[in-house]
Amino acid sequence: MRRAYVIGAGLAGLAAAERLSARGVAVTVFEATPKAGGRCRSFRDERLGRVIDNGNHLILSGNRAVLDYADRIGGGHLLDIGRAAYPFLDLATGRGWTVAPGRGPLGALSNGARPPDLGAGAMLADLARLVAAGPARSVTGAVGGSPAFPTFWDPMTRAVLNEPPDTASAALLRAALLRSFARGAGAAAPVFAPEGLGTALVDPALALLARRGVEMRMRHAAEALQGDDRLRTLRIAGGEIAMGEGEAAILALPARQAGGLVPHLPVPRAGLSILNAHFRTGDTELPPLLALVHADAQWLFRRGDVVSVTVSAFEASALAELPRDAALARLWGDVRRAAAAFGPPLPEAMPPARLLRERAATFDQTARGARGRSGPATPWPNLFLAGDHTATGLPATIEGAVRSGLAAADMALSRGV
């Protein structure tokens, strides 16, 4: 293969471009927006006066595709691996606990790896039901009767799958846990990006690709793909590119956009929104990561003097019908109550804040939606599909996005087209 066109400069597209350019392929990347990074982008927010990420993403130490990609592009030193310990706080009772798996595969059954008041036998029974769950089973259908459901399985499901447990795919949750917590502390530690995910995973990639001569064309949206027995023409930003012999294209776009460009391409439906609120609180004693139970916010992230909270499956939350100011006020209340559990209380007056809603933040990760994913191959032998919505075996995660880009690039290289 002598040339490749990558459509989409999110992490899937960047990973594909890095792999192809490393093998000597001439690569051009088209991106519809002014900036690369997709859902993993950092920017300076003038209201906060700080750099924030456009979404709160959790990388784990077991996510080898992401960590290896970061090392290859020169961004690995901008990631910090924390301790495999996840503090929880129940805002209804004020009770706190920490889930910390031990070493090795049996570490997931250690005392520290379980929610409070859950014995090893009950946890093992939960895991057995999750492992045995068929592809049509929801998380509630698998472990809904567990005493750990409200304090562990519910917040874990919403965070990992962006779906309420009543509809979320048990198979996808199982896949995520088998690659992290089930392997013990070595694979379950959180990975932090102190200067932002874009700084660690996007900016170094752009610099590396530039050194390799990869052409980045921003504000160049794909308008149509045309072909017969193979992809013949790319229509990009009003211009046309004829696909020659030895040339391939990788479509690294969200599922809905990809499905709209390729006839009869099976892609999952769009999933739910994620609401992120960012508060410049000043210094607090809050941990860098905190799970909240019986709260509007589900997960809290602290980076420097900015505290960010996440409401996954926003449409199914109590905030969905509230005006923006009211939703932001409720989330600030959660942050204040959480902070008071760890140190001095925060003032009642809200500090500079930003509320961001990411619509269709993931693909449909219900039991039904998870079965509608495609692999990297498409009906056209010189067009390949990438994105976390493809059949990576993982939920919609940064790890899944990187894996999908590598899979698409490797298939293109193997075919030579």
Buried (B, 14 or more C-beta within 10 A) or exposed (E): BEBBBBBBBBBBBBBBBBBBBEEEBBBBBBBBBEBBBBBBBBEEBEEBEBBBBBBBBBBBBBBBBBBEBBEBBBBBEBBEBBEBBBBBBBBEEEEBBBBBBBEEEEBBBBEBBBBBEBEEEBBEBBBEBBBEBEEBBBBBBBBBEBBBBBBBBBBBBBBBBBBBBBBBBBBBBBBBBBBBBBBBBBBBBBBBBEBBBBBBBBBBBBEBBEEBEBEBEEEBBBBEBBBEEEBBEBBBEEEEBEBEEEBBBBBBBBBBBBBBBBEEBEBBBBBBBBBBBBBBBEEBEBBBBBBBBEBBBBBBBBBBBBBBBBBBBBEBBEBBEBEEEEBBEBBBBBBBBBBBBBEEEBEEEBBBBBBBBBEBBBBBBBBBBBEBBBBBBBEBBBBBBBBBBBBBBBBBBBBBBBBBBBBBBBBBBEEEB
